[in-house]
Amino acid sequence: MQLIFNLKVQLFPTEQQAQCFQECTSEYQRLCDIVSDWFYYKHHLKASRKEFNS
């Protein structure tokens, strides 16, 4: 039997930390879009979301 625990944490970042986090997540999203474009559209692969996340 597998137990799963969820933890909620509220963060209070400084303005500099919030800006850095925003830049990081924007870049991550941009790179994911590039990979997605290459994987699905350029190569016409029909992978499931589970396979893609692996």
C-alpha positions in Angstrom: 0.0 0.0 0.0 1.3 3.4 -1.0 0.7 6.5 1.2 0.7 9.9 -0.3 1.0 13.1 1.8 0.3 16.6 0.6 1.9 19.6 2.2 0.8 23.2 1.7 3.4 25.9 2.4 2.9 29.6 2.0 6.0 31.5 0.9 6.7 35.2 1.3 9.4 36.0 -1.2 11.2 39.3 -1.5 10.7 41.3 -4.7 14.0 40.1 -6.0 13.2 36.5 -5.3 9.7 36.9 -6.9 11.3 38.4 -10.0 13.9 35.6 -10.2 11.2 33.0 -9.9 9.2 34.6 -12.6 12.2 34.7 -14.9 13.0 31.0 -14.2 9.4 29.8 -14.8 9.2 31.9 -18.0 12.4 30.3 -19.3 11.2 26.8 -18.3 7.9 27.4 -20.2 9.8 28.7 -23.3 12.0 25.6 -23.3 9.1 23.2 -22.8 7.4 24.9 -25.8 10.5 24.3 -27.9 10.7 20.6 -26.9 7.0 20.2 -27.5 7.2 21.8 -30.9 10.1 19.5 -31.8 8.7 16.4 -30.4 5.1 16.6 -31.7 5.1 18.7 -34.8 8.5 18.3 -36.4 8.6 14.5 -35.9 4.8 13.7 -36.0 5.2 11.5 -33.0 2.0 10.4 -31.2 3.2 9.9 -27.7 0.9 9.9 -24.7 1.4 12.6 -22.0 2.7 9.9 -19.7 5.4 8.9 -22.2 6.3 12.5 -22.8 6.7 13.3 -19.1 9.0 10.3 -18.7 
